[in-house]
Amino acid sequence: MPFENLTVDSSARPARLQFAPGFNAATAFVDRHLGEGRGAKVAIRTTGGAEVTYAQLAEQVNRAGNALAGLGVKRGDRLLMMVKDCPEFFYLFWGAIKAGIVPVPLNTLLRAADYQYMIEDSQCTAVAWSPEFAGEVKPALAALRRPPPVLLPVQGEGQTVQAVLAAASPQLRAVPAGATSTCFWLYSSGSTGRPKGAVHRHRDMVATSQLYGSDVLGVKESDVCFSAAKLFFAYGLGNGMTFPLWAGATAVLLDARPAPPNTFETIEKLRPTLYFGVPTLYAAQLQALESARPDLSSVRLCVSAGEALPADIFRRWKERTGLTILDGIGSTEALHIFISNRDGDVRPGTSGKVVPGYEARVVLEGGAPAPAGEAGRLHVKGPSTAAFYWNNPEKTAATMLGDDWLDTGDTYVCDAEGYYRYEGRSDDMLKVGGIWCSPIEIEARLVAHPKVLEVAVIGAPDAAGLVKPEAYVVLREGVPASHALADELMLHCKSHLAPYKFPRQIHFVPELPKTATGKIQRFRLRQLAEAQKA
């Protein structure tokens, strides 16, 4: 299959990808569809009733690239995007890439302090945001000593994304790049709570879309892809944009926060064939299915990632809907899923087997290979791994191990048959609703409350087996513990942290377990939580 500056041998397993000098990812994902006779086909459908054909997409991408360049955004400059799942996300993302500009989608659930940090860290030239997020974006911009020169709300009065696109030229030739040239970034949270900019290359989206999207999921031109997981993070970016564009399929976009009612309504109305969720949402949908009877007959496969899918949720979903959920593991640094169950080869409670084209190894402390059935640290290697973390050489050296190997930070077991089972994080990071969050950030917020002396946050499974933050709180002397105070502390977190980060339970304790040097022993709290729920 020849593209401009790219050849794909899809008859091989894994598929062979050959990139010629100058390859720009926008030509493979957007431009080629016009030459293949797909211009009139619908590329994007939204729950609001909008439709965008491949020809319209290509034109708007060209306008976006020209508009950004016309505003003074140069090749290599960063464009930060706090943009909801909508056609403008596609236009800005691919327009930037085609013009040699680096798009950086950000988590739209974050707060002003997070955005301020990432704007400063990225040294970006431009920021674009949907009006829904102005309440956090504008205070972040106002707090900067030197705001970026280009500020673009998607719509509204004055200089907006919609206005500058309408005025820009619809013709744009792709800037020559290269398979390993910088293409886009994704920010990933770290153990200190400070986000890290994972720098991805032009080859990376091609690799995930072919090796996993096409070769494992079998995404084809006739498919309709609906991702409840949002475009701003790696899992949703593949599900909701690169997989359908690679195959010439159709993407369905829901711009609201996903919940059982609107996801079921979307499936009934827009009839997707592939549905991508996260375990937390599948659990909520199962509860809704006790009283609702949505028509899910269009769906041929469901996919889950972001956190481990409990075997019980897999079984209950299969019993209730007749549909199989393919669970897998991916990461921001690897861009998408690299170990997965697959249609016809599913083992509930595991992440499945290595995706062809990738390699994985479980290593013991010291680096020796772990025997089958023994837990160790998971490393992965593949053609979609990030090149480095922006402005963070220490973390780059610890995570990017050379020769495209990544230390995932996850503890895994690989059995004798090659199935991988998740055992937890190798550090104290939590994955909640498929999104990483730092316990240190939650602890810092709780300690800011005047009645709190000390606090430690851990991840503990809820009734559905999904990890949620729980806080162990030592109150200041003379402050009595109560249910009302627990509610007050939860509200204290909700008002300043991203919605998924608040502790679901607060336990008042007289003291926290510590080492002789004063470090909190979170593993002892995890043991306590397990014993209490046994």
Secondary structure, 3 states (H helix, E strand, C coil): CEECCEEEECCCCCCEEEECCECCHHHHHHHHHHHCCCCCCEEEEECCCCEEEHHHHHHHHHHHHHHHHHCCCCCCCEEEEECCCCHHHHHHHHHHHHCCCEEEECCCCCCHHHHHHHHHHHCCCEEEECHHHHHHHHHHHHCCCCCCCEEEECCCCCCCHHHHHHHCCCCCCCCCECCCCEEEEEEEECCCCCEEEEEEEHHHHHHHHHHHHHCCCCCCCCCEEEECCCCCCHHHHHHHHHHHHHHCCEEEECCCCCCHHHHHHHHHHHCCCEEEECHHHHHHHHHHCCCCCCCCCCCCEEEECCCCCCHHHHHHHHHHHCCCEEEEEECCCCCCEEEECECCECCCCCCEEECCCCEEEEECCCCCECCCCCCEEEEEECCCCCCEECCCHHHHHHHEEECCEEEEEEEEEECCCCCEEEEEECCCCEEECCEEECHHHHHHHHHCCCCEEEEEEEEEECCCCCEEEEEEEEECCCCCCCHHHHHHHHHHHHCCCCHHHCCCEEEECCCCCECCCCCECHHHHHHHHHHHHC
